[in-house]
């Protein structure tokens, strides 16, 4: 039996339209806040993502990638889009035109273990903002994510945290390593203790009590930044919880990180619908002379849909009404009419077969057609169309002239 690969999904009509409605809301919101669309390739040179991951030798992220090569180069299916957006921003010197707010919609690929809400191919709706590292730009990004969830009527809990800056985080990491060194750690976290201790804080397996709080270690500037973000969120009535286990494992992240978390009795664990953070160090890492701070988020489309499904809020997609054209012996005339209807923006379909009219009418009755247009010899000879309304079975004859004046209306 033919089968789709593990962790991928075939998407059919209703779900496709439901996803599209979410995407439409996202696009509308981004346009409203003056974000510009950006579309980058689905695969990049694998070195792009490796560069990002190597900032810290966090093997978790590196092993997720699908890598392939031709005789010359090694490529990767993108596991996320931030690195590609940054690459495109730098390569095309978008900063020179003051273009600094971007949104994207696209498929991502990660070689994860699939489970509910976690796939190997999934869709992210994301934004990236390249601007000064102000608390106001952090707030804008969180506000955008919050607005999206409001529009979709999905209730979540917003978790925020600060992970300090590259200057002050070092003190905290040393303290954290000291604290963790004699704790019971899972195998992954044992490896992380040296190369990525912050990630241990958001491990789903290990639990700790009384972890030293980063707030006691970060510099006054980072504290001030985080306090202002909180004040601005309060000003726009966005409730939040400070979660000092929320981190980003890579070195180029700094200051604000956040997640919108969704809980439901039918879910074993809460799921993150949107995750984001400030990445002041990434652009510098890609392009030495450019010190451009940035912040962004990514929302998982499939998870937004899952949240709507679990809260019984999946939008209803109504099948469109159609005109169904049937003809046994006058296909040329029927096709001419069909082409005219389509050209005039009217929903129509035609029966492809040369079977009897009765059989074609039966097929039409099973479709979602509202009207059947019949064209046979008499219709052609006398220049009219027979129209049958399927719900009432009422039949009438109308001339082409009448039909076209109707169409014009
Ligand atoms: P991340 O890029 O890991 O910060 O993820 C951002 C968002 O993308 C998450 O909050 C999820 O909604 C979604 N996401 C990440 N990984 C997956 C996955 N494997 N399957 C489905 N959605 C995902």
Boltz pocket constraint, residues with backbone or C-beta under 6 A from the ligand:
constraints:
  - pocket:
      binder: B
      contacts: [[A, 79], [A, 80], [A, 110], [A, 112], [A, 117], [A, 118], [A, 119], [A, 120], [A, 121], [A, 122], [A, 123], [A, 124], [A, 272], [A, 273], [A, 274], [A, 275], [A, 276], [A, 298], [A, 299], [A, 300], [A, 301], [A, 302], [A, 303]]
      max_distance: 6.0
